[in-house]
Amino acid sequence: HALTDLYLHLVIWKMLLQLLCLSPAKCLKFCSKHKYGVPSMLLIIQRNCPAGTHTRTHTYTHSEECACTARTQRLSQQCVRGGTGDLTVLSQPSVYNALKHHLDHLFLCICVFQSDCVNYVKIVHHYNRTHLYACGTGAFHPTCAFVEVGHRMEDHVFRIDPSKVEDGKGKSPYDPRHNAASVLIGEELYAGVATDLMGRDFTIFRSLGKRPSIRTEQHDSRWLNEPKFVGSFWVPESENPDDDKVFFFFRETAVEAQGLGKSTYSRIGQLCRNDMGGQRSLVNKWTTFLKTRLICSVPGADGSDTYFDELRDVFLLQTRDRKNPLVYTVFSTSSSVFKGSAVCLYSMNDIRRAFLGPFAHKEGPNYQWVPFQGKVPYPRPGMCPSKTFGSFDSTKGFPDDVIQFARHHPLMYNPVYPMSRRPIFIRTNMDYSFTQIAVDRVNAADGQYDVMFIGTDKGTVLKVINVPKESWNNMEELLLEELEVFKVRNPINMQLSSKRQQLYVSSDTGIVQVPLHRCSVYGKACAECCLARDPYCAWDGTSCTRYLPNTKRRFRRQDVRNGDPNTLCSGGTRKLYGVEGSSTFLECIPKSLQAKVTWTFQKQPQNSREEVHLDDRILQTDRGLLIRRVLKRDVGTYQCHAMEHGFTQILLGITLEVVSSTSSSVSNLPSDAPFRLDPRSGGGPPMTNQKLWYRDFMQLVDHPNLSAVDQICEQVWARKNTGSDQVEKSFPAPVKDALPLGPAVHPPKKWKHLQEIRKGRNRRTHDGKPNPRAPRSAGE
């Protein structure tokens, strides 16, 4: 009777599907939607094959491997040679078993589409200097292998040793549509993957290495609830390797949002590398696994947040402190009303703080999720067994109450918020979504910038930076470039190499190598290069080229923060200070030897600009404008013009400020003014209370006869002011206190206090010990 009922169901569902499947395309669409069937229902999938005679068919159950795993070739041949038979999928195990023994004329297979019956590589890791470790779906039979790649790139070695091919269950998913995330640490592989054919048993699995294999609790929605793994990383906690943790990023159906319908939350989970499982409970299961929510939202004006709830990709940017990398993430929305994508940035301190917070606990009449207020057992669940934070050598030594608490409380109550509590880059109402991210830290002239390369589901790559406005707390997002890498718009994957300065982009159609910097696309003018605000690029005087911080180039101009070409390029002005009566030089060197240089002068912004009149005091040279004696009327703005073939451009602008040579004017000079007091300037003799500019320098070189130098300088200044004839009258012979240059010099009384200060400084510096260096006379 049961067999008769099966036949009736078979006939009825076949007739229904023949009505629904009016064409093979519609049939495949219908079947893909109901690929895994409905419980207690028989699903027949119709697929047309090329014309032929008859097909010898076989049956397989859930427990057996699908026909297109070990029997890929047989299935392919049957499809080619077969007649117009049907491929069927049965969803109920009892139906499988019944038809397996009685219905040999039907072909039963869990695989529907022949395109799935290939090997999709899901995991590739560097195992050592000569081998890669790769895992793939293996046509619904997960397989891993060691791939030999040679010592160097020039070896061109790429082969698989058949003796080193192994089972990939727990490392790679069966179905290529299932996500997987893994990290290889030493010889141990940590993978978040579906371990069954139907994709219902998801786990975080440790394999390889010398430690025993270990996994998460099975069929417990509190641990993992339909997760989609995104990324996995190893981050050291301290200098002790026993404190190292492995972090998994994924999104799942939230158990704490059951009253709000089926909601997707993004998660970050952590576990200890040295976790060995429990002794009596959680045997060969993680005892240190914890997870919490990862929030990426935009605060609203009314207090409500707009959430980007689907985590798509994660990138860890290493810093100088390897224990505290920056976590860059890409999110999208699952809402059909609001479409958008965002990039959120997290710090490891915030992540660790969330895992040290309260545990989530379900209690009360409505079984609401609240922070656990009871006593947390020791050692705290989630802590690694090490000498740093406790006295336990292994998780097998943890007390039973710790293991039980860890089993029932894997969820933390406090979520992890991004830095500044908001995304750093957002795009809404666009025809694409963010899917990938890679970040490169670049040293620019005005600081460090993190350049983000964001991949989209239509195959484009966005090059983005954040620039501070008034301060580093107020950031401005800046889209530098949008690249269409492939002609066919397909989702892409990206890998970044900072060492090679290349971005590797792959899709179904191929792989492309894209340089991180393309400065030549910003044009051939200084203004265009500066306005691009690309931290990779700078204007070197002739073209827009790669900026290297350790390269000393005089004309290299870059301003990522402001991007103001008025300051850096044509029309830019800089300030120059000159001392009244002294000389100054305004440098301007044209790039072209054929260019004719002219100078213009503007006294005030409201005045008209006029050409500089050259005379014996103001001279024009090949390298600029020389003002031999600066006067008060020279204050203003000077512009250097280059004219060639009738074209005139402004090369440089200089604002000249004149400082009086008197002490009162010197004291009013800005502290950051780049000027020098010139003793050759035509000023009056120094006042007795004026601090002489040269004395500090003479003391630095430890000159023994400061008084003699003072006398010489006073004579020179007086000779310049009064003329040589007046100098002879005023100074017919050295004054009484001034002694001739020679080894035996006695300082005058007015400089005696300076000599005492100098002696005191020597005593403090040399602890009263005599200077072994022999004294030098002023005449040496």
FINUFI-142331 format. One record per residue (C-alpha): residue in one letter; x, y, z. Coordinates in steps of 0.001 Angstrom, whole numbers, padded with zeros to 6 digits, always signed. Layout:
// residues N
aXYZ ...
//
This chain:
// residues 780
h+000000+000000+000000 a+002775+002406+000831 l+004368+001716-002528 t+001074+002365-004294 d+000734+005701-002492 l+004213+006658-003615 y+003323+005855-007214 l+000186+007981-006933 h+002152+010890-005473 l+004701+010480-008210 v+002130+010619-010977 i+000246+013548-009440 w+003341+015692-008881 k+004669+014846-012315 m+001432+016027-013898 l+001517+019236-011824 l+005061+020006-012770 q+004371+019313-016417 l+001697+022001-016207 l+004018+024401-014412 c+007136+023715-016425 l+006010+025003-019778 s+009658+025458-020786 p+013008+024159-019517 a+013931+027682-018345 k+010780+027998-016243 c+011307+024499-014919 l+014855+025255-013827 k+013714+028492-012198 f+011007+026639-010313 c+013358+023901-009270 s+016085+026261-008110 k+013575+027997-005868 h+012557+024688-004269 k+015890+022986-004533 y+015844+021471-001070 g+012205+020486-001263 v+009450+020735+001295 p+009121+018238+004163 s+006729+015365+003472 m+006589+016303-000179 l+007810+014628-003333 l+009476+017040-005741 i+010107+016031-009346 i+012577+018071-011344 q+012260+017829-015098 r+015331+018308-017233 n+015499+017744-020979 c+018491+015833-022294 p+019616+015308-025888 a+017673+012709-027835 g+018798+009106-027484 t+017580+005657-026608 h+017152+004760-022979 t+019099+005488-019813 r+020154+003049-017133 t+019407+004824-013884 h+020556+004515-010294 t+019242+005629-006945 y+021040+007368-004078 t+019972+008363-000605 h+020748+011325+001619 s+023434+009370+003395 e+025191+008467+000175 e+027284+010800-001893 c+025441+012568-004679 a+025708+011048-008112 c+027783+013921-009371 t+030569+013446-006831 a+032344+010146-007255 r+030273+009422-010368 t+030631+012723-012165 q+031637+011126-015451 r+028773+008618-015323 l+026207+011348-014753 s+027631+013390-017600 q+027535+010433-019973 q+023972+009552-018996 c+022895+013129-019642 v+024441+013045-023102 r+023248+009600-024121 g+019971+009575-022290 g+016533+009952-023704 t+013844+012313-022481 g+013882+010894-018985 d+013421+012848-015793 l+015841+013855-013084 t+014040+013718-009771 v+014750+015073-006322 l+013005+013570-003322 s+012978+015499-000072 q+011894+012879+002412 p+014464+010259+003469 s+011841+007516+003721 v+010885+008098+000107 y+014528+007739-000842 n+014864+004458+000961 a+011667+003059-000521 l+012503+003983-004076 k+016102+002868-003595 h+014992-000720-003156 h+011941-000867-005442 l+012172+001770-008167 d+015269+001054-010170 h+013900+002726-013310 l+014076+006255-011839 f+017215+008372-011637 l+017422+009963-008189 c+020036+012553-007374 i+020298+015445-004947 c+022324+017417-007515 v+020141+019166-009992 f+022262+021440-012136 q+025211+020028-013954 s+027099+023323-013433 d+027359+022456-009734 c+029191+019251-010551 v+032625+020864-010717 n+035213+021771-008118 y+034702+025277-006688 v+037800+026326-004752 k+036671+027839-001438 i+039911+027932+000585 v+043473+028838-000406 h+046202+029438+002184 h+049975+029691+002232 y+051072+026538+004026 n+054825+027045+003739 r+057349+028530+001322 t+056753+025878-001334 h+053135+024749-000917 l+049614+026094-000782 y+046756+024400+001028 a+043568+024487-001050 c+040082+023071-000516 g+037100+022929-002838 t+033590+021563-003163 g+034852+018707-005344 a+031460+018350-007072 f+029654+017928-003745 h+032515+015895-002335 p+034747+018363-000411 t+038411+017743-001128 c+041649+019364+000040 a+045126+019136-001410 f+048631+020514-001028 v+049611+022448-004147 e+053302+022782-004900 v+054217+026251-006204 g+058015+026195-005930 h+060435+028428-004063 r+060265+031386-006441 m+057814+032852-008876 e+060222+032151-011718 d+059994+028400-011065 h+056548+028219-012743 v+055622+025181-010662 f+051978+024417-009979 r+051114+020790-009353 i+049177+018617-006934 d+050580+015501-005357 p+047793+012863-005532 s+049152+011190-002420 k+048499+014376-000433 v+044852+014799-001423 e+042564+014447+001614 d+038956+014679+002681 g+037698+018248+002919 k+034682+017755+005160 g+034695+020418+007866 k+037012+022582+005758 s+035057+023293+002578 p+031271+023281+002039 y+029519+020801-000217 d+027490+023410-002059 p+029325+026246-003851 r+026528+028617-002808 h+027445+028190+000869 n+029904+030678+002309 a+033047+029601+004106 a+035652+031498+006143 s+038960+030119+007347 v+042385+031052+008640 l+045536+028926+008714 i+047664+029522+011814 g+050845+027525+011744 e+049666+024062+010782 e+046142+024465+012181 l+043132+025331+010038 y+040172+027118+011616 a+037150+027091+009315 g+033541+028218+009558 v+031672+025972+007166 a+028616+023790+006542 t+029544+020184+007233 d+026590+018466+005568 l+025163+018249+002089 m+021915+020061+002819 g+023630+023003+004532 r+021894+022616+007888 d+024839+021769+010136 f+027101+024809+010341 t+030145+024723+012539 i+033454+026355+013369 f+035919+023520+012991 r+039595+023131+013862 s+041568+020581+011874 l+045118+019726+010833 g+047921+020331+013299 k+048783+018231+016339 r+045871+019263+018552 p+042632+017294+018373 s+039838+018366+016038 i+037225+020460+017764 r+033939+022112+016745 t+030994+024175+017982 e+027940+022647+019628 q+025782+020848+017080 h+022146+021787+016367 d+022046+024543+018991 s+020658+027822+017630 r+022146+029729+020569 w+025614+029010+019192 l+025078+029301+015440 n+021737+029891+013733 e+021920+029594+009947 p+025179+031551+009772 k+026786+032901+006637 f+030502+033180+007349 v+032341+036207+006025 g+035878+036231+007428 s+038237+034837+010026 f+041396+036304+011570 w+043961+035564+014233 v+044816+038400+016621 p+047312+038016+019495 e+046043+039140+022894 s+049396+039567+024638 e+052995+038491+024364 n+051984+035075+025665 p+050860+032871+022711 d+048487+030991+025038 d+046274+034121+025082 d+045879+034246+021292 k+042322+034340+019968 v+040683+033583+016642 f+037835+035838+015524 f+035052+034849+013124 f+032821+037350+011361 f+029447+036176+010114 r+025771+037081+009864 e+022962+034883+011133 t+019314+034760+012087 a+019148+036450+015472 v+017733+034363+018328 e+017237+037482+020476 a+014905+039038+017852 q+012347+036216+017731 g+009497+038492+018745 l+010306+040882+015897 g+010189+038291+013145 k+013130+036812+011302 s+015931+039328+011568 t+019524+039111+010391 y+022264+040281+012740 s+025943+040659+011986 r+028196+038910+014481 i+031747+038624+015662 g+032727+035447+017486 q+035894+034637+019385 l+037576+031472+020629 c+040938+030548+022097 r+043563+028807+020036 n+044585+026524+022890 d+041007+025371+023585 m+041022+021569+024035 g+037343+021112+024861 g+035781+019954+028111 q+036567+016913+030187 r+033036+015646+030945 s+030883+018145+029069 l+031485+019797+025717 v+033931+017057+024855 n+035709+017954+021605 k+033623+021142+021572 w+034703+024729+022042 t+034539+025861+025651 t+035722+029441+024994 f+033361+030369+022150 l+031554+033702+022590 k+029767+035949+020129 t+028199+039402+020088 r+026443+041705+017683 l+028324+043966+015298 i+026404+047199+014727 c+026813+049535+011768 s+024134+052221+011806 v+023459+055891+011122 p+021955+057806+014059 g+018723+059548+013151 a+017532+062978+014203 d+014602+061452+016093 g+016837+059061+018026 s+016158+056012+015866 d+019019+054413+013960 t+019128+053212+010377 y+020872+049835+010408 f+023071+048256+007782 d+022440+044726+008990 e+024168+042409+006489 l+027904+042028+006905 r+029544+041391+003531 d+033318+041581+004016 v+036035+042252+006610 f+039596+043546+006286 l+042157+043760+009097 l+044593+046655+008705 q+047738+045939+010667 t+049215+048771+012715 r+052491+049144+014582 d+050861+047342+017489 r+050032+043903+016112 k+047683+043304+019050 n+045443+046191+017973 p+044730+046144+014240 l+041917+048197+012737 v+038858+046273+011546 y+037324+047596+008319 t+033943+046094+007422 v+031427+046386+004587 f+027685+046259+005247 s+024554+046352+003129 t+020837+046490+003888 s+018348+043648+003629 s+015345+045948+003467 s+013408+046221+000213 v+012501+049820+001047 f+015873+051286+001951 k+018848+050323-000223 g+022320+051271+000827 s+025843+050176+001725 a+028299+051397+004327 v+031856+050969+005566 c+032307+050807+009338 l+035577+050893+011264 y+036087+049097+014591 s+038902+048993+017111 m+040081+045891+018924 n+039704+047696+022250 d+035966+048105+021667 i+035673+044468+020603 r+037499+043184+023672 r+035435+045481+025902 a+032212+043948+024577 f+033425+040411+025342 l+034300+041487+028880 g+030802+042891+029396 p+027658+041157+030676 f+026377+037923+029176 a+022976+037827+027480 h+020405+035882+029473 k+016805+034937+028792 e+014487+035293+031774 g+011240+036849+032986 p+007611+035982+032187 n+008096+036840+028507 y+011553+035275+028275 q+013198+038545+027312 w+016922+038874+026720 v+018490+040810+029573 p+022035+041147+030925 f+022956+038330+033273 q+022987+039638+036853 g+024006+036467+038641 k+027407+035216+039656 v+029733+034429+036770 p+031888+031355+037537 y+035675+031481+037630 p+037571+031430+035347 r+035323+033707+033356 p+033962+031932+030254 g+035822+033093+027177 m+039163+033475+028959 c+042018+031362+027651 p+043810+028944+029957 s+047208+030560+030488 k+049515+031898+033170 t+048617+035475+032223 f+045092+035568+033625 g+044892+032401+035715 s+046468+029166+036807 f+044774+026700+034419 d+046904+024861+031883 s+044057+023468+029777 t+040323+023871+029275 k+039940+020260+030337 g+040746+021453+033843 f+037918+024027+033911 p+035274+023367+036587 d+031937+021916+035475 d+030027+025108+036305 v+032279+027063+033911 i+031626+024567+031114 q+027863+024565+031705 f+027731+028349+031827 a+029687+028565+028576 r+027319+026097+026910 h+024186+028070+027808 h+025596+031642+027506 p+027557+032006+024262 l+025938+035398+023519 m+027122+038712+024959 y+024623+041437+025810 n+026616+044532+024740 p+027159+044973+020995 v+030231+046406+019307 y+029783+049897+017910 p+031998+051443+015227 m+034447+054210+015965 s+032669+057563+016183 r+029389+055552+016352 r+028746+055966+012639 p+030004+054663+009266 i+032989+056290+007610 f+031606+055892+004069 i+027993+055530+002901 r+026224+055114-000424 t+022420+055003-000669 n+019928+054571-003495 m+022601+053298-005872 d+022340+050520-008451 y+025056+048538-006687 s+025997+047225-003249 f+029357+046966-001517 t+030698+043410-001407 q+034477+043623-000837 i+037011+045881+000862 a+040800+046173+001006 v+042712+048972+002744 d+046225+050374+002298 r+047848+052834+004706 v+049692+055625+002884 n+052132+058246+004190 a+051399+061646+002681 a+052946+065082+003156 d+050312+066073+005724 g+049838+062770+007565 q+048743+059167+007165 y+045665+058163+005189 d+043886+054826+004877 v+042952+054320+001234 m+039928+052034+000901 f+039348+049947-002224 i+035686+048895-002195 g+034348+046260-004571 t+030714+046213-005710 d+028346+043550-006954 k+028432+045043-010456 g+032197+044639-010749 t+033424+048175-010079 v+036071+049264-007566 l+035748+052494-005576 k+038882+054228-004283 v+037957+056207-001166 i+039699+058123+001629 n+038531+060030+004694 v+039914+063548+005070 p+039645+065610+008273 k+037783+068901+007972 e+038451+071107+010996 s+039864+068264+013102 w+040543+064535+012921 n+037237+063925+014728 n+035264+065511+011884 m+035954+063499+008749 e+034942+064074+005144 e+034533+061100+002809 l+036208+061584-000549 l+035721+059354-003609 l+038993+059479-005545 e+038268+057079-008369 e+035733+054552-009666 l+037195+051766-011799 e+035265+049457-014080 v+037661+046543-014083 f+035751+044090-016286 k+033558+044695-019326 v+031032+042168-018046 r+029452+043259-014794 n+029916+040410-012323 p+030646+040223-008588 i+034349+040392-007832 n+036897+039316-005241 m+039926+041396-004274 q+043325+040892-002708 l+045714+043763-001960 s+049492+043645-001876 s+051038+046699-000218 k+054514+045361-000919 r+053933+045140-004666 q+051546+048131-004671 q+048991+046114-006629 l+045307+045266-006273 y+044302+041877-007659 v+040675+041676-008804 s+039013+038458-009961 s+035615+037486-011323 d+034102+034629-013312 t+035750+035967-016463 g+039333+036404-015262 i+041781+038134-012957 v+043211+041645-013308 q+046197+043375-011711 v+045463+047034-010922 p+048143+049425-009560 l+047194+051189-006349 h+048296+054541-007746 r+047547+055884-011220 c+048793+059452-010911 s+048950+060021-014657 v+045138+059989-014941 y+044941+063233-012968 g+046113+065314-015903 k+049265+067219-016741 a+048713+070366-014680 c+049647+071129-011097 a+046125+072256-010225 e+044565+069008-011444 c+047070+066940-009482 c+046461+068916-006290 l+042677+068892-006675 a+042705+065087-007020 r+043837+064882-003359 d+045207+061400-003889 p+047700+060588-001100 y+049650+058405-003530 c+050341+061328-005889 a+052103+064707-005807 w+053164+067380-008264 d+056922+067257-008841 g+057163+070424-010898 t+056580+068811-014296 s+054002+066034-013826 c+051784+064244-011333 t+053835+061331-010006 r+053994+058926-007089 y+054690+060608-003748 l+057456+059012-001700 p+058006+060482+001781 n+061727+059686+001827 t+062367+061369-001523 k+063833+064867-001167 r+062442+066744-004134 r+062347+070516-003911 f+059261+071089-006051 r+057149+068201-004722 r+053732+069621-003812 q+050893+067759-002110 d+047977+068810+000069 v+045496+065977+000629 r+043713+067665+003472 n+042820+070913+001702 g+043645+070321-001945 d+044139+074047-002539 p+045926+074725-005841 n+046035+078448-005056 t+048638+077713-002408 l+050592+074988-004170 c+050308+075851-007846 s+049636+078885-010037 g+048760+081945-008045 g+049990+080481-004814 t+051605+082892-002385 r+054065+082401+000402 k+055229+084840+003038 l+058798+086106+003308 y+060281+088346+006034 g+063111+090801+005470 v+064928+093172+007860 e+064912+096842+007011 g+068288+097857+005585 s+069350+094293+004864 s+069159+092337+001614 t+066648+089669+000617 f+066125+087352-002339 l+062871+086332-004041 e+063587+083064-005853 c+061716+082133-009047 i+063152+079637-011542 p+061085+078871-014682 k+061052+075320-016030 s+061556+076469-019597 l+064829+078095-020596 q+063017+080068-023300 a+060563+081677-020889 k+060885+085392-020193 v+060402+086249-016515 t+058842+089489-015314 w+057979+090644-011807 t+054943+092640-010702 f+054296+094393-007409 q+051070+095201-005528 k+051220+097385-002423 q+047703+096662-001117 p+044905+094386-002419 q+042947+097463-003480 n+045896+098912-005415 s+046635+098123-009015 r+049492+095783-009918 e+052506+097341-011567 e+055763+096041-012915 v+058784+096118-010621 h+061223+098893-011560 l+064766+097600-011651 d+067697+099784-010535 d+070917+099517-008564 r+068979+098557-005425 i+066658+095971-007035 l+068295+093541-009459 q+066765+090706-011502 t+068856+087557-011908 d+068293+084215-013626 r+067178+082744-010320 g+064950+085520-009023 l+064743+089065-007716 l+067506+090480-005476 i+066679+093455-003227 r+070043+094710-002026 r+068649+097035+000644 v+065109+096474+001956 l+063042+099583+002614 k+059687+100070+004284 r+058035+100834+000951 d+058959+097352-000334 v+056128+095770+001685 g+053594+094091-000602 t+052914+091121-002872 y+055342+090166-005640 q+054377+087858-008491 c+056710+086045-010845 h+055353+085760-014431 a+056714+083528-017184 m+055902+084432-020793 e+056589+082143-023752 h+055043+082148-027248 g+052553+084760-026170 f+051336+082695-023190 t+051812+084137-019704 q+051366+082257-016452 i+052017+083053-012810 l+054761+080869-011424 l+054986+082187-007895 g+053589+084748-005484 i+055527+086109-002503 t+054222+088445+000190 l+057135+090455+001601 e+056956+091729+005184 v+059604+094242+006307 v+060817+094140+009913 s+062442+097184+011468 s+065996+096738+012706 t+065201+098316+016114 s+064635+096043+019091 s+061030+097089+019522 s+060197+095962+016008 v+062130+092756+016417 s+060092+091853+019461 n+056906+092311+017437 l+057984+089799+014816 p+055938+086601+014772 s+057599+083728+016549 d+057403+081512+013497 a+058795+084123+011074 p+061758+082723+009085 f+064121+085709+009317 r+067722+086566+010274 l+069041+089759+011788 d+071874+090865+009534 p+074761+092770+011262 r+075584+094344+007910 s+072261+096210+007830 g+072337+099926+008037 g+071043+100515+011539 g+072261+102610+014431 p+074701+101314+017023 p+073186+098731+019343 m+071714+099863+022585 t+073354+098796+025821 n+070274+096794+026890 q+069833+095150+023469 k+070542+091443+023240 l+073217+091085+020611 w+072323+088441+018056 y+075790+086952+017634 r+076627+086306+021292 d+074540+083139+021497 f+076374+081707+018522 m+079796+082635+019877 q+079045+080958+023174 l+077898+077847+021347 v+081277+077559+019639 d+082976+078312+023003 h+084839+081432+021812 p+087233+082600+024574 n+087255+086349+023746 l+083720+087613+023528 s+084771+091143+024483 a+087109+091398+021507 v+084340+090323+019169 d+082020+092919+020721 q+084606+095631+020115 i+085098+094631+016482 c+081356+094568+015780 e+080852+097971+017386 q+083607+099439+015226 v+082143+097955+012039 w+078622+099205+012783 a+079853+102671+013672 r+081939+102863+010487 k+078886+101980+008379 n+076684+104608+010000 t+079026+107585+010247 g+081468+106989+007385 s+085105+106206+007438 d+086172+109771+008306 q+083847+109900+011292 v+085007+106515+012387 e+088570+107749+012671 k+087405+110700+014825 s+085151+108616+017023 f+087562+105685+017312 p+091123+107023+016822 a+092447+104182+018923 p+091003+101285+020863 v+089167+102456+023902 k+090644+101968+027273 d+088757+098830+028104 a+089146+097222+024680 l+092376+095273+024409 p+094098+094136+021226 l+093521+090677+019864 g+095888+088203+021400 p+096164+085441+023898 a+096288+087706+026967 v+092882+089359+026941 h+091171+090698+030032 p+087445+091218+029583 p+085930+094591+030422 k+083742+094885+033456 k+080489+095134+031524 w+081012+091579+030135 k+082280+090128+033377 h+078873+088752+034321 l+078696+086850+031018 q+082035+085230+031743 e+080765+084175+035175 i+077632+082700+033613 r+079796+080784+031163 k+081988+079458+033988 g+078939+078403+035930 r+077571+076561+032940 n+080833+074670+032538 r+080758+073705+036201 r+077236+072339+035891 t+078026+070496+032702 h+081399+069024+033623 d+080939+068598+037378 g+083760+070998+038174 k+086367+069033+036216 p+088868+071158+034268 n+088498+071242+030506 p+091345+069140+029056 r+091299+071184+025847 a+094017+073837+025673 p+092801+077469+025537 r+092748+079176+022200 s+093444+082835+021578 a+091258+085031+019471 g+094008+085327+016950 e+094205+081628+016154 
//
